């Protein structure tokens, strides 16, 4: 049905080496989605019984694009050049990807 599937190339998400809070996910429909994680104000809180529990942060989708009709099977950021990456696709091609303005997120 209309559910979403995350193609697990590179473990399902690839974190930007220069900023671990920014990561790319690969879709089974040939899409890439860029996300940013924001930490909560408090990492843990106490419930009514006094037990500590973790607090979830928030995810914000920064960008989404479809670059192929086949699933993206791998994605890897450059450790030297922020925003430069390469992706492999099940149509037996690879593509160079450039994401700009990442230092401003």
CORHUDA-V848282 format. One record per pair of residues at least 24 apart in sequence whose ideal C-beta (glycine too) atoms are under 7 Angstrom apart, sorted by the first residue. I is the first residue (numbers start at 0). J is the second residue. D is the distance in Angstrom with one decimal. If there is no record, write none. Layout:
i->[I;I]
j->[J;J]
d->[D;D]
This chain:
i->[6;6;8;8;8;8;9;9;9;13;13;13;15;15;16;16;17;18;21;21;23;25;25;26;27;28;29;29;29;29;29;29;29;29;30;30;30;31;31;31;32;32;33;33;33;34;34;34;34;35;35;35;61;66]
j->[70;71;71;72;73;74;73;74;75;74;75;76;76;101;76;78;81;101;101;104;74;71;74;71;70;65;65;66;67;68;69;70;71;88;63;64;65;64;66;71;60;63;61;62;98;58;59;60;61;59;61;104;104;94]
d->[4.7;5.9;5.5;5.0;4.6;5.4;5.9;5.3;6.6;4.9;6.4;5.9;5.6;6.5;5.6;4.7;4.7;6.9;6.3;6.0;5.7;3.8;5.3;6.8;4.7;6.5;5.3;5.9;3.4;5.5;5.6;6.3;6.2;6.8;6.3;6.6;4.4;5.8;6.3;6.5;6.1;4.7;4.4;4.3;6.5;5.4;6.8;5.7;6.4;5.0;5.6;5.5;6.1;6.2]
